[in-house]
Amino acid sequence: MSNGKVAIKFLILLFCSLVLAGCDNTAEQEDKANDQAKEAQAKLTEVSAILEKTQSEKENLETEVAKISEQLEKTMLGAETVLQFYEESKTQVDNLANERDAAVAEAMDTKKMVEELTGQLKDKAQQIREYEELIEELITNIKELESTIEEMRKQSTEKTDEEVADGNNV
């Protein structure tokens, strides 16, 4: 969520508080409304901070996944090269036995690295899915908080309208 949206919501809450403060409500009602507005603002700020952190972590994970994918491509190209070399060396077994053994060892190391990178890629993909679920949950929480703020604003407006009407009837 951008800082501008947070600022707008804060101004709305401040406006509601000022409207409530300017009314003939009892001090208890004003305090309750102010407390509710502060609580809603605190929750909104907390959720916004969590959302920003989660988004940053998601972006970091996406960068890591891209790097791992790039490494995996390079490793796969390296494995193909080693396997080609192995096939060519096979025809020259008598003369190149030592080189062939080294290529086999390198191919095994490469295969192990590919398996490790594949496992890491799967783990990172799972983390991204979990972060996406968390983001959805946070968005739902933000919408609920916005709804609560809107209800509080409506209640404040209704109370003000009732007081104005009561003042006109006196």
Secondary structure, DSSP 8 states (H G I E B T S, - for coil): --HHHHHHHHHHHHHHHHHHHHS---HHHHHHHHHHHHHHHHHHHHHHHHHHHHHHHHHHHHHHHHHHHHHHHHHHHHHHHHHHHHHHHHTTHHHHHHHHHHHHHHHHHHHHHHHHHHHHHHHHHHHHHHHHHHHHHHHHHHHHHHHHHHHHHHHHHHHHHHHHHHHHH-
